[in-house]
Amino acid sequence: MVMRELSLLNAIQPPNAHRICYRLVFLSFEIQNFKNKYMIPKNFKIEHEHIDFESFTMDSEKHGFNTIVIATTCSNSYSPLLRIGRLVQVRKDSGCFGTDTILIRMANGKLQSWENVTFCTVSEDYKKLYESFFKKVEIDEPDIEYSICNKLNAIGFVVNGMDCTEGKTHSFDMCISKDKVSFSEVRTDG
């Protein structure tokens, strides 16, 4: 693409051809950069062997601050972008149904909060691959104040005594039949 534009510029030779050429090359680079903004390939799938199931724990803080984790107890229909992240904060017993609220830094640099989900670390054989997804993401510092939806601010890796439900109770119905288990939508009371 750039070579074709260069030969066109050579043919017309405007006074600022070198600036125009530079701008075209820069724009081409910006377009490529935009396509690669999210380091996780579009068709990437989290495979069973990518997950270190021996690292499974209900206490996510045991994985360590800034460790790359994978949300494991959720549907595979969730995008890998949402399921993979650096663990940055654990709010103990603060989420729906009394579970921890977990904040991860995703490969696009945004924060994602999770409740009622467990995490595992990446298998040793795949750590370099998963670390490559975060090349453009700054490493978090432990003294950053995080918020969820611009409220519920907290500082530190492990936070105790916080209620992220804002005093609301949550419930759902579950139906178990011979062929499947189905859930109603989670209702918020209060």
C-alpha positions in Angstrom: 0.0 0.0 0.0 2.7 2.5 1.0 4.9 1.6 -2.1 2.0 2.4 -4.4 1.5 5.8 -2.6 5.2 6.5 -2.9 5.3 6.0 -6.7 2.2 8.2 -7.0 4.0 10.9 -5.0 7.1 10.6 -7.1 5.0 11.1 -10.2 3.3 14.3 -9.0 6.2 15.7 -6.9 4.5 18.4 -4.9 6.8 20.7 -2.9 6.0 19.0 0.4 6.0 15.4 -1.0 8.2 14.1 1.8 5.7 15.4 4.4 2.8 13.9 2.6 4.6 10.6 2.3 5.5 10.7 6.0 1.8 11.4 6.9 0.6 8.5 4.7 3.1 6.1 6.3 2.1 7.4 9.8 -1.6 7.0 9.0 -0.9 3.5 7.8 0.9 2.7 11.0 -2.0 4.3 13.1 -4.5 2.0 11.3 -2.4 -1.1 12.0 -2.0 0.0 15.6 -5.8 0.5 16.0 -6.4 -3.0 14.6 -3.9 -4.4 17.2 -5.1 -2.2 20.1 -6.3 -5.3 21.9 -3.4 -7.7 22.2 -5.7 -10.8 22.4 -6.2 -12.2 18.9 -9.8 -11.9 17.7 -10.4 -15.7 17.4 -8.4 -16.7 20.5 -9.9 -19.4 22.6 -9.0 -20.2 26.2 -8.1 -23.9 26.1 -8.3 -26.4 29.0 -4.5 -26.8 29.0 -4.0 -23.1 29.3 -5.4 -23.1 32.9 -3.4 -24.3 35.9 -6.3 -26.0 37.7 -4.0 -26.8 40.7 -4.0 -23.1 41.4 -7.8 -23.2 42.0 -8.7 -21.4 45.2 -11.7 -19.6 46.7 -9.2 -17.0 48.1 -8.2 -15.2 44.9 -5.7 -13.0 46.8 -3.5 -16.2 47.1 -2.7 -15.8 43.4 -0.9 -12.5 44.1 -1.1 -8.9 43.0 -0.7 -8.3 39.2 -0.7 -12.1 38.5 -2.5 -13.0 35.2 -5.6 -15.0 36.0 -8.4 -16.5 34.0 -12.1 -16.5 35.2 -12.9 -20.2 35.2 -16.5 -20.6 36.5 -18.2 -18.7 33.8 -19.5 -19.6 30.3 -17.1 -19.9 27.4 -19.4 -17.5 25.6 -17.6 -14.7 27.5 -15.0 -13.1 25.4 -11.4 -14.0 26.4 -10.8 -10.2 26.7 -13.2 -10.2 29.7 -12.0 -13.4 31.2 -8.2 -12.8 31.2 -6.6 -10.1 33.3 -4.0 -9.1 35.9 -5.5 -9.5 39.4 -5.4 -6.0 41.0 -7.9 -6.0 43.9 -9.9 -8.5 46.0 -12.8 -7.1 48.1 -13.5 -9.8 50.6 -17.1 -10.9 51.1 -18.4 -7.8 49.4 -20.3 -9.1 46.4 -23.7 -10.7 45.7 -24.4 -13.7 47.8 -21.4 -12.9 50.1 -18.7 -13.7 47.6 -15.6 -11.7 46.9 -15.6 -8.9 44.4 -12.5 -9.2 42.2 -11.1 -6.5 40.0 -8.8 -7.5 37.0 -6.9 -5.2 34.6 -7.8 -6.5 31.1 -5.5 -6.5 28.1 -7.2 -3.4 26.8 -6.2 -1.5 29.9 -9.7 -1.3 31.4 -10.9 -2.7 34.7 -13.4 -5.6 35.0 -15.1 -6.5 38.2 -16.3 -10.0 38.9 -18.5 -11.6 41.6 -19.4 -15.2 42.1 -16.5 -16.3 40.0 -13.3 -18.2 40.7 -10.0 -17.7 39.1 -7.0 -19.8 38.2 -3.5 -18.8 37.0 -2.1 -19.7 33.6 -0.2 -22.9 33.1 3.5 -22.6 33.1 3.7 -23.6 29.4 1.4 -20.7 28.3 2.6 -17.9 30.6 4.7 -16.2 27.9 1.8 -16.3 25.5 -0.6 -14.7 28.0 2.0 -12.1 29.2 2.3 -11.0 25.5 -1.3 -9.9 25.6 -0.4 -7.3 28.2 2.6 -5.7 26.5 0.8 -2.4 26.0 -0.8 -2.3 29.5 1.0 -0.6 32.4 1.6 -2.6 35.5 -0.6 -1.4 38.4 0.9 -0.1 41.6 -0.5 -1.5 44.9 -1.5 2.0 46.2 -3.9 2.9 43.4 -7.5 3.7 44.3 -10.0 1.6 42.3 -13.7 2.3 41.8 -16.6 0.4 40.3 -18.8 2.5 38.1 -17.1 5.7 39.5 -18.2 4.8 43.1 -17.3 2.3 45.7 -13.7 3.5 45.9 -11.0 1.4 47.7 -7.2 1.4 48.0 -5.1 -1.8 48.4 -4.9 -5.3 47.1 -7.0 -7.0 49.7 -9.9 -4.9 51.0 -12.0 -6.0 54.0 -15.3 -4.7 55.4 -16.8 -3.3 52.1 -20.3 -3.8 50.7 -20.3 -3.6 46.9 -24.0 -4.5 46.8 -25.0 -1.1 48.1 -27.2 -2.7 50.7 -29.3 -4.6 48.1 -30.1 -8.3 48.3 -30.0 -10.5 45.3 -31.9 -13.7 44.5 -32.6 -16.0 41.6 -34.6 -19.2 40.9 -33.1 -22.4 39.7 -35.0 -25.3 38.0 -33.4 -28.7 37.7 -35.0 -31.0 35.2 -33.9 -34.3 33.7 -32.2 -32.6 30.7 -30.9 -29.3 32.0 -30.4 -26.8 34.8 -31.9 -23.3 34.1 -31.7 -20.1 36.1 -33.9 -17.1 36.2 -32.4 -13.6 35.9 -30.9 -12.3 39.1 -33.4 -10.1 40.9 -32.4 -7.2 43.1 -34.5 -6.5 46.1 -34.3 -3.3 48.1 
